[in-house]
Amino acid sequence: MFEEGSSMAVTAERFFETQHTPSQVKSAILCNYFMAWSSIMTKGARQRIIGYLDLFAGRGRFEDGAESTPFLIIRRAVKDVTLRSALKTFFNDKDASMISALQYQIEALDGIGDLAYAPRFSHSAVVPEIANSLADFRVIPTFLFADPFGYMGISLRLLKQLLEHPKSEALIFFNTNRINAGITNEFVREHIDALFGTKRAEAVRSKVANLSGDEREHVILDSFQDGLKEIGFRFVLRFRFLSQSADRTSHHLVYCTRHQLGEKKMKDVMDRYSVRSFDGVPLFEIPRDEFGQGSLFDAHPLPPVDLAEQLMERFAGKASTLAEIVGQHSPGTQFVERNYRAALEHLIEGGRVTCDPPAEKMGFRQGKRIWPSGTRVVFPVSRRGGTTWG
């Protein structure tokens, strides 16, 4: 593992030479979710102003001509009639040449003058004090994208300050490989303490002292997730990227929100780009060499039997709609609505649950069962003590 400043580490300049597969997926997840989030935030709202912050923006295009995420966000805003009048944006990069290149690209975009709020640009180091210059974003629903090249700049304190509004959310590039190496590196103790919080960072160092591999990685990620929950974000999702040069994790995208609907929407977006298990459950990761292959999107997965058994226990003796089942069981899991439909289909075909109205009166479209609004799944009371359910 390479430390900050190592001559063998990938430099920021080399990273921007071409848009690799992880960058494509990262941009796709960000942009697709942002459009869904912004639509919800502006629909029927009294005050339709929303914000987008990118603290490590880079430049507008990669060397191969592919557009980076700031450029994609602005392009979509220009084309969307609602966003044109609602969106405030702020782009920062401590490299003045990077932000100048981004500003030039964005200001040359057709229709940029139609935006009610001109994009703001800055070339500052990311420190907690940057929040003072962004007071107008702290009082509106704001989506923060933080993609640092290492572990410097992002802190729980800063996230709490910038995302004060109850509808604000964040997607954070968590450089798992470098943070893993930095946890026990005294030269970067200050940055690690800021990222996790001082007490939590000390606890992490103690926990990982004798761990390696996946166990060490899980402790680090779980601790950061706990920190996000401590500052008010009830729902956290992680999307894993493998290293392109070694069989280990490169980084994660970490999403945080205070609202269950946000988690559901982000799950749906991440599901589109995720490899799936044999039963169709998204693993929220892409393999190093298989992005875009059909094996990632199995059209005929086996039923998620484990989920079906969980539902039999969780909803025993209840009659619940599909929406209620998903809403009550899904938070904190990797399951998406598609998995719940498949699990319930498995239980219906096995005669283990019934429906009201009856399942045999439901229609089908393209081989999938149509669930009329209000349809309830009736789960039998579980009978433990050696007997079977139902």
Residue pairs with C-beta under 8 A, 6 or more apart in sequence:
1 177
1 178
1 180
1 181
2 8
2 9
2 178
2 181
3 9
3 181
3 182
3 185
3 187
4 150
4 152
4 178
4 182
4 187
4 188
12 58
12 95
12 149
15 149
16 58
16 59
16 62
16 63
16 68
17 62
17 63
17 64
18 62
18 63
18 64
18 66
19 27
19 62
19 64
19 66
19 68
20 244
21 244
21 286
21 291
22 241
22 244
22 250
22 251
22 286
23 62
23 66
24 66
25 241
25 273
25 286
25 291
26 69
26 147
26 173
26 253
27 67
27 68
27 69
27 72
28 272
28 273
29 171
29 239
29 253
29 269
29 270
29 273
30 69
30 73
30 145
30 171
31 69
31 72
31 73
31 76
32 269
32 272
33 171
33 255
33 265
33 266
33 269
34 52
34 73
34 76
34 143
35 76
35 80
36 265
36 269
37 143
37 169
37 262
37 265
38 50
38 80
38 82
38 83
38 86
38 87
38 143
39 82
40 261
40 265
41 50
41 141
41 167
42 48
42 50
42 82
42 83
42 86
47 140
48 82
48 85
48 86
49 86
49 88
49 117
49 140
50 86
50 87
50 88
50 140
50 141
50 142
50 143
51 87
51 88
51 89
51 90
51 136
51 137
51 140
51 141
51 142
51 143
51 168
52 73
52 87
52 88
52 89
52 90
52 142
52 143
52 145
53 89
53 90
53 92
53 134
53 137
53 142
53 143
53 144
53 145
53 162
54 69
54 70
54 73
54 89
54 90
54 91
54 92
54 144
54 145
54 146
54 147
55 92
55 126
55 130
55 144
55 145
55 146
55 147
55 148
55 153
55 154
56 92
56 93
56 126
56 146
56 147
56 148
56 149
56 153
56 173
57 68
57 70
57 91
57 92
57 93
57 98
57 99
57 102
58 68
58 70
58 93
58 98
58 102
58 147
59 68
59 93
59 98
59 99
59 101
59 102
59 105
60 67
60 68
60 70
60 71
60 101
60 102
60 104
60 105
60 106
61 67
61 68
61 71
61 105
62 68
67 75
68 102
69 145
69 147
70 89
70 91
70 102
70 106
71 102
71 105
71 106
71 109
73 89
74 89
74 106
74 109
74 112
74 115
74 119
75 109
76 83
77 83
77 84
77 87
77 89
77 115
78 84
78 109
78 110
78 111
78 112
78 114
78 115
79 111
84 114
84 115
84 116
85 116
86 116
87 115
87 116
87 117
88 117
88 120
88 136
88 137
88 140
89 117
89 119
89 120
90 119
90 120
90 121
90 122
90 134
90 137
91 99
91 102
91 103
91 106
91 119
91 120
91 121
91 122
92 99
92 121
92 122
92 123
92 124
92 126
92 130
93 99
93 102
93 123
94 123
94 124
94 125
94 126
95 123
96 123
98 123
99 121
99 122
99 123
100 123
102 121
103 119
103 121
106 112
106 119
112 118
112 119
122 133
124 130
125 153
126 148
126 152
126 153
126 154
126 158
127 153
127 158
128 155
128 157
128 158
128 161
130 158
131 138
131 158
131 161
131 162
134 162
137 162
138 161
138 162
138 163
138 164
138 165
139 164
139 165
140 165
141 165
141 167
141 168
142 162
142 163
142 165
142 168
143 168
143 169
143 170
143 171
144 159
144 162
144 163
144 168
144 169
144 170
144 171
145 170
145 171
145 172
146 153
146 154
146 159
146 170
146 171
146 172
146 173
147 172
147 173
148 154
148 173
148 175
149 175
150 175
150 178
150 182
150 191
151 175
151 178
151 179
151 182
151 188
151 191
151 192
151 195
152 188
152 191
154 172
154 194
154 195
155 194
155 195
156 194
156 195
156 196
156 197
156 227
156 228
156 230
156 231
157 194
159 170
159 172
159 228
159 231
160 231
160 232
162 168
163 169
163 170
166 258
167 258
167 259
169 255
169 256
169 257
169 258
169 262
170 233
170 255
170 256
171 253
171 254
171 255
172 253
172 254
172 255
172 256
173 251
173 253
174 221
174 224
174 238
174 251
174 252
174 253
174 254
175 250
175 251
176 217
176 220
176 221
176 249
176 250
176 251
176 252
177 243
177 248
177 249
177 250
177 251
179 192
179 195
179 220
180 216
180 217
180 220
182 188
182 191
182 192
183 192
183 201
183 204
183 205
183 208
183 220
184 205
184 208
184 209
185 192
189 201
192 201
193 201
195 201
195 224
196 204
196 223
196 224
196 227
197 227
197 230
200 223
200 226
200 227
203 223
204 219
204 220
204 223
207 219
207 223
208 216
208 219
208 220
211 219
217 249
221 238
221 252
221 254
224 254
225 236
225 238
225 254
228 236
228 254
228 256
229 236
232 258
233 256
233 257
233 258
234 257
234 258
234 259
234 260
235 256
235 257
235 258
235 259
235 260
235 262
235 263
235 331
235 332
236 254
236 255
236 256
237 254
237 255
237 256
237 263
237 266
237 267
237 270
237 284
238 252
238 253
238 254
238 255
238 284
239 252
239 253
239 255
239 270
239 273
239 274
239 284
239 285
240 249
240 252
240 283
240 284
240 285
240 286
241 249
241 250
241 251
241 252
241 253
241 285
241 286
242 248
242 249
242 250
242 285
242 286
242 287
242 288
243 249
243 250
243 288
244 250
244 288
247 288
255 263
255 266
257 263
257 266
260 327
260 331
263 330
263 331
264 326
264 330
264 337
267 282
267 330
267 334
267 336
268 336
268 337
270 282
270 284
271 282
271 284
271 336
271 338
273 286
274 282
274 283
274 284
274 285
274 286
274 296
275 282
275 283
275 285
275 286
275 287
275 290
275 295
275 296
276 282
276 283
276 296
276 297
276 298
276 301
277 283
277 301
278 298
278 301
278 302
279 301
279 302
279 303
279 304
279 305
279 306
279 307
279 339
279 342
280 298
280 301
280 302
280 304
280 338
280 339
280 342
281 304
281 307
281 334
281 335
281 339
282 334
282 336
283 334
284 334
286 296
287 296
290 296
301 342
303 342
303 343
303 345
303 346
304 335
304 339
304 342
304 343
304 346
305 343
305 346
307 335
307 339
307 340
307 343
308 343
308 344
308 346
308 347
310 329
311 325
311 329
311 340
311 343
311 344
311 347
311 379
312 347
312 352
312 353
312 379
312 382
312 389
312 390
313 382
314 328
314 329
315 325
315 377
315 379
316 379
316 380
316 381
316 382
316 389
317 379
317 380
317 381
317 382
318 378
318 379
319 356
319 376
319 377
319 378
319 379
320 328
320 376
320 377
320 379
321 374
321 375
321 376
321 377
322 337
322 340
322 341
322 344
322 371
322 375
322 377
325 340
325 344
325 377
326 337
326 340
329 335
329 340
330 336
330 337
330 340
341 368
341 369
341 371
344 353
344 377
345 369
347 353
347 377
348 354
348 355
348 359
348 377
351 390
352 380
352 389
352 390
353 377
353 378
353 379
353 380
353 390
354 377
354 378
355 362
355 375
355 376
355 377
355 378
356 375
356 376
356 378
357 372
357 375
359 369
362 369
362 370
362 371
362 372
362 375
363 369
363 370
364 370
380 389
380 390
382 389
383 389
